[in-house]
Amino acid sequence: MNKLILRLLHNFQTLTGLLLMTTAISAYAHRGPADEIDTCRIRVGSEKIHFTAYTPTFTQGTGYCQAIPNIGPTNLVFDYEGHKLRNDTVEFEITKEPEGTRIFHQEPKKIKSGTVNATIDFGKYGAGDYLAHVTIMHQGEKQDTHLPFSVGVEEESFSGILKIAIPAVFIAIMLFFMFRQSKTSTSETE
């Protein structure tokens, strides 16, 4: 009987350790290493602009980048990550893809604050793929880049389900094998 209790205690400790490792790995994978590429960052030449989308009607302060889950009023924020762009002319444009229909345009100008805010009601344009265009004019040279994003596509909720389902299945399999092993140990001691 003591062997059975020790075996169950050992299995419980193993399961707890594996569960903690899974949680730590998930947290590290989300944060990533310091040199990881930020998918919300737009590089224009040597400068960087951070893009964030907020849907206050649906999710208050939650920020999104490449997948905006809700269709409706959305605040798009472009933040300069340095001071150099504040002296350059910058143009912003949002298009619906694949048609390339312009739904937002910020005329080329110097943005001394380092932040461009745009409110777009994606309910007027529908779910789908969009493209943020950023163009800077620096010393007569034009540089531009693009950041694709989607609105109203179910990518976010599907990945959320996977984050729950995969550890749950893993735990269920571990419990099954632990139960099976404890039954085998019980029958051996009898």
Secondary structure, DSSP 8 states (H G I E B T S, - for coil): -HHHHHHHHHHHHHHHHHHHHHHHHHHHHHH--TT---TTEEEETTEEEEEEEE-HHHHTT-EESSEE---SEEEEEEEESSSGGGGSEEEEEEEEETTTEEEEEEEEEE-TTSEEEEEEEGGGT-SEEEEEEEEEEETTEEEEEEEEEEES-THHHHHHHHHHHHHHHHHHHHHHHHHHHHHHHHHHH-
